[in-house]
Amino acid sequence: MAPKILFLRPKRAATLWSNSQPLFCFSIIDRYCISSFQSQMETTSLILLMLLQAIIIDINLAIAQKPIPTQQFFKCSNNGNFSSDNLLKDRDQTFNLLFMQDDVGSYTGWDLQTKGVVWTRSVCPSNIKLEDCRGCVKNTVPYLNKNCPKQKEGMAWTALTKLYCMVHYADSPDPTIFDWAIFYSPPPLTPANAGELEKGVNNLANKLKEITTAVNNQQRYGFWSMSYNAPSSKILWGSMQCINGLPDTTCKKCLSDATNEMHKCCSRVRKHSGMILSYNCQFWYAHYNFRLL
């Protein structure tokens, strides 16, 4: 997926012509008119150049704020390999079942199995379109098969500019892989003070945990935005998610652990955006609204 470019409108439009100067010349022999016209053209060229520079800066900043497209991470277990090709075929059949789901909820946090031998699970943000989730999962399965060709358990994450997804399989319904997948935006760093950014991300995380773990939130997904001082006012957007069926205490602990990992990798070193993803939960913050991409 190619990076998208955000064109940011300047906060104040420049005035190209002064009210005290003529807008049109009706006589080419009028020296004042000619002089005024030349002066206005020079002023206009200078202002247009300044506006162009501002647009270029905004475009570069918008690109820098976004994660690198199609980042991926995998982890294979050390629990041994499948003992036969039939078991590998069973794994492939369960992956095919993932592609047949008809709503995002079916992708997000549910186990599928064939013959009680291989279990697979996929996760997508609950707010995205079905075709986006399915496309991400289809992109992740070959990557997982390539890097964990025969192992009894494997997990892979794909992080895109506007969503993420996970695919997990195992020969048991109980996973043993809980590693963190960490993604963040490339340089340059945000001009925000590291302490203020960490404080802003922490406040955002607290609000997101409150939303995600609310009793009536069956999707276990939360999205929120808030401003922080950096030293000028900036806006952070973020989301949190726990997989379906996870006990409340486990979900809250996972999100707290994800917040601590986020500070280590990203907010304390002034990253524009960061993702912390695990089997049980996910946390994402950015300086742009990734749900609008």
N, C-alpha and C positions, 0 to 999 in steps of 0.2 A: 504494500500500500504506500503510495507516494505521500510525502508530507503535504499537508494543506497549509495555505498561507492565509493569515488573518490580516485584512486591511483595516487598520484602525483610523477612524476619522479624527482629525485634529480637534482639540477642545474648542478653539476659537478660530473662526474663519478670518483671514486677513482682508483688510480693505485695500483694494487695488487702486482706487481712484479717490483723490481728495475732492471734497465738495467745493473747495475754493478754486479749483482748476477746471478749465473747459473739458468736457468729455469728448467732443468732436471738433475738428477743424473744418471750417467752411471756406477758408481762404488760405491757399498755400503760400501767399506772399505776406501773410501776417506773421512777422517774426516772433511775436509773443506766442502765437499759437504753435509755430514750429518748435520753438524752444520748450514750451510747456509739454508738447507731445513727446519730444525726445526725452525729457526728464521723466515723464510718466512711464515711458517704455523702459527706461533704465530701472526705475523703481519696481515696475511690474516684473521684469526679468529677475531682479534680486529676490523679490518676495517668492516668486515661483520656484527659484532655486532652493530657497530655504524650506519651502513646503515639500519639495521633492526629497531633500535630505531628511526631513522629519519622517516622511513616509517610509524611506529606506530603513531608517533606524527602527521604526515601529515594526516593519516586516521582519528584520533580523531578530528583534527581541521576541516577537511572536513565535518565530521558528525555534529560537533557543529555549523557550519555555516548554516546548513539547518533548515528550520522550522520544527516543529513537524508534522509528517504526519497526515492528516485527522483531522485538527482542524475545529470546526464548531461554528457558532454563529447564534442565532435567535432573532427575535423581533416580538411580537404580538401587534396589536393596541388595544386601549381602546375604540373603537367605537362600541362595542357591538358584539353579536354573530349572525350567520346566523339563521333565524327563522324557517327553515324547513330542513328535510333531503334531499329534492330535490335540495336545493341550495348547500348542501355539495356534492351531486352527480355531480352537474354542475361544481364545483371546480375540482373534480377528473377528469372529462372529459377534462377540459382545460389542466390539467397536462399531460394527455395522448397525447394531441396534441403536447406538447413540445417534447415528445419522438419521434415524427414522422418527425421532421425537417430533411432536407437532406443536409444542409450545416451549417457551423459555423456561417455565417452571419445571418441565420434565428434564431439562438439561441441568438444572441447578440443584445439585446436592442429592441426587437420587441414585441408588445402586441398581445396576442391571446385571444379570448373570445368565449363563447357559449351562444347563445340566448340573447346577450347583458346584461348578468347578472354578470358574473365573468370574470375578466381580469387577465391574468398571463403574467409574463415577466421573461425571463432568460438572463443571461449575462455570457459570457466566453471571455477570451482573443482571439482576432481575428486571432492570428497566430497559434493556436494549431490545432491538428487533430480533425476531426469530432467525432471519437469514444471516444477520451479523454473528449471532451466537453459533449457528451451525457452521458458517464459514470459518470461524476461529477454531472450532473443534476439529473440523476436517483438516485444517492446516497443522494442528498440533499432533494428531495421531501418527502420521508418517514420521514426524520428528521423534516422537517417543519410541516408535518401533525401531528406528534406525539406531538410537542410542541405548536402548534396553532390549536387544533383540531376543534374548532367551531368559532373562531374569524373571523370577516368580513375582516380582512387584516392581512397578515403575510409576513415576509421576512426571508430568511436564507442564510447564506454564508458557503461554504466549501472551505478550503484552503489546498492544497496538496503541495508536494515538487516541482512540476513544473507548476502548474496552480491553478486557483481559479474559482469559479462559484457562481452565485447568482440565487435564485428563489424567485419571489415575486407574490403574488396574492392579489386581492382586489375586493370589490363589486362596485368599481368606477375606471375609467381610470386614476384618479388623486391620486397618492400615498400620504400618510401622514407620512410614516416612513422614516426618514433620519438619523438614528443613524449610528455611525461609528462602524464597526467591526474591531478589532485590533488584529493582530497576529504577533508574533515575535519569534526569535530563542531562544532555551533554553541556560543556562550557558554552558561553560564559556563565559565571555564577550570578545570582541575584544581587543587586546592590544593597539589599536589606541587611541590617545589622543581624549577626548570627543569633544573638540573644533574643532580639525581638521576633525573629522568624521562629525560633524554637518555642517561644511563648505563644505565638499565634497558632502554630501547628498543634500545640498541646491543648489550647482552648478549643480548637476545631475538633480534635479527637474526643474530648470530653462530651461535646454536644453530639457528635456522631454516635458515640457509645450509648448515650441516652436514647437516641432515636432507634438504633439498631436492636437494642435489647428490650424495647418497650413490649409490654404484655400483648398488645393488640397488633404487633408487627409480625405477621406470620411469614413474610418474605425474608426476614432477618437482613434487611438491606436498608441503609440510610444514606442520604445525600444532604449536604448543607454547605453554605458559604458564609463567611464573615470577614470583616476587615481587621487589619492590625496595623500598628505603626512601624515604619521601616526605613527612615524616620518619617517619611510622608506616608499617607494612608494607602495601603494596598489591600487587595481582596484575595482571599484563599478559597478555593473550592475543594471539596473532599467527599469521599464515600467510604463506607465501611460495610462489611458483609460477613456473616457467619453461615456455614452450610446448614441446610435443613436437618432437623433432628438433633442438633448439638445442644446439650444441657445448658441452661442459663449461666451457671457458674463457669463452665468450660469456655463458653462464648466470651464472657466478660474478661476472663483471664487471658484468652488468646488476643483479644483486641488491645488489652493493656500491654501485653508483650510486644505486639506489633507496633504500638506507639513508641515504646522504648527503642526498638530496632530502627524505627523511622528517624528518631533523633540522632542515632549513631551514624547512619548512612547519609542522611540528607539535610535535615534542618540545621544541625550544628555546623555543617560545612556549606550552607547557603545554596543548596540546590533549588532550582526553580520548581521542580516537581519530583515526586518519588512514589514508588509502589512497593508495598511489602505484602507478599503473598505466601500463604501456606495452605496445607490441606484443610484446616479448620476455619480460617478467617482471612480477610483481606483488608488492607488500608491503603488509600490513594489520596494524595493531595497535589494540588497544582495551582499556578497563578493564572489559569485560564479555565473557562467552563467547558470541560471535556464532554459534557452531555450535549452540547450544541454543535459538535463537529459532524 
